[in-house]
């Protein structure tokens, strides 16, 4: 487990190539749940510290399910986008199997989150910084996953992933923006 995690996190070319050749969905899901679950568990335990343990655990499970569904949707969306651009040599199952490993940076950053929670002074500033570092690191791993599954160069896979994120953000936030704009214009 440690060697595979190390390869994915720090020797991504070799680690992602191996994962693309040996896709395992359950192991990928396990890594994702352990990694993101530990990090989100620290954050939610701080935010909802006044709640009972069952409520905090239910919130953690709900957040994990939302993240897993979002990752599956994003993986299928990326596969369709790459297929539409003419790079359909990879398979969606292989991509989904690798995407679970993109949560591993949060396992590495969980001790930083614990330090941010327990420390005083400027230590709580570590939490948003570590979250940002984890998101950027995860984005890098998603780009490497696309590169390994579809056997395209890093630049093209980065362009496809960033374009996919931009399209999803437009899809999510444009209706909200239009609704707020229409409501604001009707009120004033």
Phi and psi in degrees as GROMACS dihedral restraints (atoms count N, CA, C in turn):
[ dihedral_restraints ]
;  ai    aj    ak    al  type     phi  dphi    fc
    3     4     5     6     1   -64.5    20    10
    4     5     6     7     1   -41.1    20    10
    6     7     8     9     1   -65.9    20    10
    7     8     9    10     1   -43.1    20    10
    9    10    11    12     1   -65.4    20    10
   10    11    12    13     1   -42.0    20    10
   12    13    14    15     1   -62.3    20    10
   13    14    15    16     1   -43.1    20    10
   15    16    17    18     1   -61.9    20    10
   16    17    18    19     1   -44.7    20    10
   18    19    20    21     1   -62.0    20    10
   19    20    21    22     1   -41.9    20    10
   21    22    23    24     1   -67.3    20    10
   22    23    24    25     1   -40.6    20    10
   24    25    26    27     1   -79.3    20    10
   25    26    27    28     1   -40.7    20    10
   27    28    29    30     1  -116.6    20    10
   28    29    30    31     1   -20.0    20    10
   30    31    32    33     1  -124.8    20    10
   31    32    33    34     1    65.6    20    10
   33    34    35    36     1   -64.2    20    10
   34    35    36    37     1   -34.1    20    10
   36    37    38    39     1   -61.1    20    10
   37    38    39    40     1   -50.5    20    10
   39    40    41    42     1   -69.5    20    10
   40    41    42    43     1   -43.0    20    10
   42    43    44    45     1   -64.1    20    10
   43    44    45    46     1   -45.2    20    10
   45    46    47    48     1   -69.1    20    10
   46    47    48    49     1   -36.2    20    10
   48    49    50    51     1   -62.4    20    10
   49    50    51    52     1   -42.0    20    10
   51    52    53    54     1   -64.4    20    10
   52    53    54    55     1   -42.4    20    10
   54    55    56    57     1   -65.6    20    10
   55    56    57    58     1   -34.8    20    10
   57    58    59    60     1   -66.6    20    10
   58    59    60    61     1   -30.3    20    10
   60    61    62    63     1   -84.0    20    10
   61    62    63    64     1   -22.0    20    10
   63    64    65    66     1  -127.7    20    10
   64    65    66    67     1    69.1    20    10
   66    67    68    69     1   -72.7    20    10
   67    68    69    70     1   129.1    20    10
   69    70    71    72     1  -134.5    20    10
   70    71    72    73     1   111.6    20    10
   72    73    74    75     1   -70.5    20    10
   73    74    75    76     1   -40.7    20    10
   75    76    77    78     1   -69.0    20    10
   76    77    78    79     1   -39.8    20    10
   78    79    80    81     1   -65.4    20    10
   79    80    81    82     1   -39.7    20    10
   81    82    83    84     1   -62.6    20    10
   82    83    84    85     1   -43.4    20    10
   84    85    86    87     1   -63.8    20    10
   85    86    87    88     1   -39.6    20    10
   87    88    89    90     1   -60.4    20    10
   88    89    90    91     1   -48.4    20    10
   90    91    92    93     1   -61.4    20    10
   91    92    93    94     1   -40.9    20    10
   93    94    95    96     1   -65.5    20    10
   94    95    96    97     1   -46.1    20    10
   96    97    98    99     1   -65.0    20    10
   97    98    99   100     1   -42.4    20    10
   99   100   101   102     1   -64.2    20    10
  100   101   102   103     1   -46.2    20    10
  102   103   104   105     1   -69.0    20    10
  103   104   105   106     1   -58.8    20    10
  105   106   107   108     1   -70.1    20    10
  106   107   108   109     1   -34.0    20    10
  108   109   110   111     1   -63.4    20    10
  109   110   111   112     1   -41.0    20    10
  111   112   113   114     1   -64.9    20    10
  112   113   114   115     1   -45.0    20    10
  114   115   116   117     1   -68.0    20    10
  115   116   117   118     1   -48.2    20    10
  117   118   119   120     1   -66.5    20    10
  118   119   120   121     1   -33.0    20    10
  120   121   122   123     1   -61.2    20    10
  121   122   123   124     1   -41.8    20    10
  123   124   125   126     1   -63.0    20    10
  124   125   126   127     1   -46.3    20    10
  126   127   128   129     1   -64.9    20    10
  127   128   129   130     1   -45.5    20    10
  129   130   131   132     1   -70.8    20    10
  130   131   132   133     1   -30.9    20    10
  132   133   134   135     1   -65.9    20    10
  133   134   135   136     1   -29.4    20    10
  135   136   137   138     1   -77.8    20    10
  136   137   138   139     1   -47.7    20    10
  138   139   140   141     1   -65.0    20    10
  139   140   141   142     1   -43.1    20    10
  141   142   143   144     1  -106.5    20    10
  142   143   144   145     1    38.8    20    10
  144   145   146   147     1   -65.0    20    10
  145   146   147   148     1   -22.4    20    10
  147   148   149   150     1   -82.6    20    10
  148   149   150   151     1   -11.9    20    10
  150   151   152   153     1   -84.3    20    10
  151   152   153   154     1   165.0    20    10
  153   154   155   156     1   -70.1    20    10
  154   155   156   157     1   161.9    20    10
  156   157   158   159     1   -62.8    20    10
  157   158   159   160     1   -36.9    20    10
  159   160   161   162     1   -64.4    20    10
  160   161   162   163     1   -38.1    20    10
  162   163   164   165     1   -67.4    20    10
  163   164   165   166     1   -43.7    20    10
  165   166   167   168     1   -62.8    20    10
  166   167   168   169     1   -40.2    20    10
  168   169   170   171     1   -66.7    20    10
  169   170   171   172     1   -39.9    20    10
  171   172   173   174     1   -63.9    20    10
  172   173   174   175     1   -39.5    20    10
  174   175   176   177     1   -64.2    20    10
  175   176   177   178     1   -42.1    20    10
  177   178   179   180     1   -61.1    20    10
  178   179   180   181     1   -46.0    20    10
  180   181   182   183     1   -62.3    20    10
  181   182   183   184     1   -42.5    20    10
  183   184   185   186     1   -63.0    20    10
  184   185   186   187     1   -43.5    20    10
  186   187   188   189     1   -64.8    20    10
  187   188   189   190     1   -42.3    20    10
  189   190   191   192     1   -62.2    20    10
  190   191   192   193     1   -42.4    20    10
  192   193   194   195     1   -62.9    20    10
  193   194   195   196     1   -41.0    20    10
  195   196   197   198     1   -62.6    20    10
  196   197   198   199     1   -43.7    20    10
  198   199   200   201     1   -63.9    20    10
  199   200   201   202     1   -42.1    20    10
  201   202   203   204     1   -64.9    20    10
  202   203   204   205     1   -45.4    20    10
  204   205   206   207     1   -63.7    20    10
  205   206   207   208     1   -41.7    20    10
  207   208   209   210     1   -61.4    20    10
  208   209   210   211     1   -39.8    20    10
  210   211   212   213     1   -67.1    20    10
  211   212   213   214     1   -39.7    20    10
  213   214   215   216     1   -65.4    20    10
  214   215   216   217     1   -44.8    20    10
  216   217   218   219     1   -62.3    20    10
  217   218   219   220     1   -43.5    20    10
  219   220   221   222     1   -65.0    20    10
  220   221   222   223     1   -39.0    20    10
  222   223   224   225     1   -63.5    20    10
  223   224   225   226     1   -44.0    20    10
  225   226   227   228     1   -65.5    20    10
  226   227   228   229     1   -38.0    20    10
  228   229   230   231     1   -64.3    20    10
  229   230   231   232     1   -43.7    20    10
  231   232   233   234     1   -62.8    20    10
  232   233   234   235     1   -41.2    20    10
  234   235   236   237     1   -61.5    20    10
  235   236   237   238     1   -44.7    20    10
  237   238   239   240     1   -65.0    20    10
  238   239   240   241     1   -38.2    20    10
  240   241   242   243     1   -65.9    20    10
  241   242   243   244     1   -43.4    20    10
  243   244   245   246     1   -67.3    20    10
  244   245   246   247     1   -38.9    20    10
  246   247   248   249     1   -64.4    20    10
  247   248   249   250     1   -40.0    20    10
  249   250   251   252     1   -67.6    20    10
  250   251   252   253     1   -28.1    20    10
  252   253   254   255     1   -85.7    20    10
  253   254   255   256     1     0.6    20    10
  255   256   257   258     1    92.5    20    10
  256   257   258   259     1    13.6    20    10
  258   259   260   261     1  -111.8    20    10
  259   260   261   262     1    47.2    20    10
  261   262   263   264     1   -87.8    20    10
  262   263   264   265     1    37.9    20    10
  264   265   266   267     1   -85.2    20    10
  265   266   267   268     1   -15.3    20    10
  267   268   269   270     1   -90.7    20    10
  268   269   270   271     1   176.4    20    10
  270   271   272   273     1  -122.1    20    10
  271   272   273   274     1   150.0    20    10
  273   274   275   276     1   -69.5    20    10
  274   275   276   277     1   -31.8    20    10
  276   277   278   279     1   -65.2    20    10
  277   278   279   280     1   -42.2    20    10
  279   280   281   282     1   -62.8    20    10
  280   281   282   283     1   -40.1    20    10
  282   283   284   285     1   -65.9    20    10
  283   284   285   286     1   -44.5    20    10
  285   286   287   288     1   -63.7    20    10
  286   287   288   289     1   -35.5    20    10
  288   289   290   291     1   -66.0    20    10
  289   290   291   292     1   -36.9    20    10
  291   292   293   294     1   -77.9    20    10
  292   293   294   295     1   -32.9    20    10
  294   295   296   297     1   -61.4    20    10
  295   296   297   298     1   -25.8    20    10
  297   298   299   300     1   -63.9    20    10
  298   299   300   301     1   -28.6    20    10
  300   301   302   303     1   -75.6    20    10
  301   302   303   304     1   -12.0    20    10
  303   304   305   306     1   -73.0    20    10
  304   305   306   307     1    -7.3    20    10
  306   307   308   309     1   -85.8    20    10
  307   308   309   310     1    -6.8    20    10
  309   310   311   312     1   -58.1    20    10
  310   311   312   313     1   -32.1    20    10
  312   313   314   315     1   -56.9    20    10
  313   314   315   316     1   -29.9    20    10
  315   316   317   318     1   -71.1    20    10
  316   317   318   319     1   -25.7    20    10
  318   319   320   321     1   -67.5    20    10
  319   320   321   322     1   -39.7    20    10
  321   322   323   324     1   -67.9    20    10
  322   323   324   325     1   -34.8    20    10
  324   325   326   327     1   -88.5    20    10
  325   326   327   328     1    -3.4    20    10
  327   328   329   330     1   -60.5    20    10
  328   329   330   331     1   -42.3    20    10
  330   331   332   333     1   -61.7    20    10
  331   332   333   334     1   -32.8    20    10
  333   334   335   336     1   -65.5    20    10
  334   335   336   337     1   -40.3    20    10
  336   337   338   339     1   -64.7    20    10
  337   338   339   340     1   -39.5    20    10
  339   340   341   342     1   -63.2    20    10
  340   341   342   343     1   -40.9    20    10
  342   343   344   345     1   -63.3    20    10
  343   344   345   346     1   -39.2    20    10
  345   346   347   348     1   -65.1    20    10
  346   347   348   349     1   -36.4    20    10
  348   349   350   351     1   -73.8    20    10
  349   350   351   352     1   -43.0    20    10
  351   352   353   354     1   -80.9    20    10
  352   353   354   355     1   -28.3    20    10
  354   355   356   357     1   -78.6    20    10
  355   356   357   358     1   160.1    20    10
  357   358   359   360     1  -109.8    20    10
  358   359   360   361     1  -175.3    20    10
  360   361   362   363     1    70.0    20    10
  361   362   363   364     1  -121.0    20    10
  363   364   365   366     1   -90.0    20    10
  364   365   366   367     1    -0.3    20    10
  366   367   368   369     1   -58.8    20    10
  367   368   369   370     1   -38.0    20    10
  369   370   371   372     1   -61.4    20    10
  370   371   372   373     1   -16.5    20    10
  372   373   374   375     1   -69.3    20    10
  373   374   375   376     1   -17.7    20    10
  375   376   377   378     1   -67.1    20    10
  376   377   378   379     1   -27.9    20    10
  378   379   380   381     1   -63.4    20    10
  379   380   381   382     1   -53.3    20    10
  381   382   383   384     1   -67.0    20    10
  382   383   384   385     1   -31.9    20    10
  384   385   386   387     1   -67.0    20    10
  385   386   387   388     1   -44.2    20    10
  387   388   389   390     1   -67.3    20    10
  388   389   390   391     1   -33.8    20    10
  390   391   392   393     1   -64.9    20    10
  391   392   393   394     1   -42.7    20    10
  393   394   395   396     1   -64.3    20    10
  394   395   396   397     1   -43.2    20    10
  396   397   398   399     1   -61.7    20    10
  397   398   399   400     1   -42.2    20    10
  399   400   401   402     1   -63.3    20    10
  400   401   402   403     1   -40.1    20    10
  402   403   404   405     1   -66.6    20    10
  403   404   405   406     1   -41.9    20    10
  405   406   407   408     1   -66.9    20    10
  406   407   408   409     1   -41.7    20    10
  408   409   410   411     1   -63.6    20    10
  409   410   411   412     1   -42.0    20    10
  411   412   413   414     1   -63.9    20    10
  412   413   414   415     1   -40.1    20    10
  414   415   416   417     1   -60.9    20    10
  415   416   417   418     1   -41.2    20    10
  417   418   419   420     1   -61.4    20    10
  418   419   420   421     1   -41.4    20    10
  420   421   422   423     1   -67.6    20    10
  421   422   423   424     1   -34.0    20    10
  423   424   425   426     1   -63.8    20    10
  424   425   426   427     1   -42.8    20    10
  426   427   428   429     1   -61.7    20    10
  427   428   429   430     1   -43.3    20    10
  429   430   431   432     1   -64.8    20    10
  430   431   432   433     1   -34.9    20    10
  432   433   434   435     1   -65.6    20    10
  433   434   435   436     1   -43.9    20    10
  435   436   437   438     1   -62.4    20    10
  436   437   438   439     1   -41.3    20    10
  438   439   440   441     1   -61.6    20    10
  439   440   441   442     1   -41.5    20    10
  441   442   443   444     1   -72.8    20    10
  442   443   444   445     1   -39.6    20    10
  444   445   446   447     1   -75.9    20    10
  445   446   447   448     1   -41.5    20    10
  447   448   449   450     1   -97.8    20    10
  448   449   450   451     1     1.1    20    10
  450   451   452   453     1    49.5    20    10
  451   452   453   454     1    53.5    20    10
  453   454   455   456     1  -120.8    20    10
  454   455   456   457     1   163.1    20    10
  456   457   458   459     1   -71.9    20    10
  457   458   459   460     1   164.8    20    10
  459   460   461   462     1   -60.6    20    10
  460   461   462   463     1   -41.3    20    10
  462   463   464   465     1   -61.9    20    10
  463   464   465   466     1   -45.1    20    10
  465   466   467   468     1   -66.6    20    10
  466   467   468   469     1   -41.4    20    10
  468   469   470   471     1   -67.3    20    10
  469   470   471   472     1   -36.2    20    10
  471   472   473   474     1   -64.3    20    10
  472   473   474   475     1   -41.6    20    10
  474   475   476   477     1   -63.7    20    10
  475   476   477   478     1   -41.5    20    10
  477   478   479   480     1   -66.0    20    10
  478   479   480   481     1   -44.5    20    10
  480   481   482   483     1   -65.4    20    10
  481   482   483   484     1   -45.9    20    10
  483   484   485   486     1   -66.3    20    10
  484   485   486   487     1   -37.9    20    10
  486   487   488   489     1   -65.4    20    10
  487   488   489   490     1   -39.2    20    10
  489   490   491   492     1   -63.6    20    10
  490   491   492   493     1   -41.1    20    10
  492   493   494   495     1   -64.8    20    10
  493   494   495   496     1   -42.0    20    10
  495   496   497   498     1   -61.6    20    10
  496   497   498   499     1   -43.9    20    10
  498   499   500   501     1   -63.4    20    10
  499   500   501   502     1   -41.9    20    10
  501   502   503   504     1   -66.4    20    10
  502   503   504   505     1   -38.3    20    10
  504   505   506   507     1   -64.0    20    10
  505   506   507   508     1   -40.6    20    10
  507   508   509   510     1   -63.4    20    10
  508   509   510   511     1   -41.9    20    10
  510   511   512   513     1   -63.4    20    10
  511   512   513   514     1   -35.6    20    10
  513   514   515   516     1   -82.6    20    10
  514   515   516   517     1   -46.6    20    10
  516   517   518   519     1   -91.8    20    10
  517   518   519   520     1   -21.3    20    10
  519   520   521   522     1   -64.2    20    10
  520   521   522   523     1   -46.3    20    10
  522   523   524   525     1   -62.0    20    10
  523   524   525   526     1   -36.6    20    10
  525   526   527   528     1   -64.9    20    10
  526   527   528   529     1   -43.5    20    10
  528   529   530   531     1   -62.3    20    10
  529   530   531   532     1   -45.0    20    10
  531   532   533   534     1   -63.9    20    10
  532   533   534   535     1   -41.9    20    10
  534   535   536   537     1   -62.8    20    10
  535   536   537   538     1   -46.1    20    10
  537   538   539   540     1   -63.9    20    10
  538   539   540   541     1   -39.8    20    10
  540   541   542   543     1   -65.0    20    10
  541   542   543   544     1   -43.4    20    10
  543   544   545   546     1   -66.1    20    10
  544   545   546   547     1   -42.9    20    10
  546   547   548   549     1   -65.1    20    10
  547   548   549   550     1   -42.9    20    10
  549   550   551   552     1   -64.9    20    10
  550   551   552   553     1   -39.6    20    10
  552   553   554   555     1   -70.2    20    10
  553   554   555   556     1   -32.9    20    10
  555   556   557   558     1   -74.8    20    10
  556   557   558   559     1   -27.5    20    10
  558   559   560   561     1   -81.9    20    10
  559   560   561   562     1   -32.0    20    10
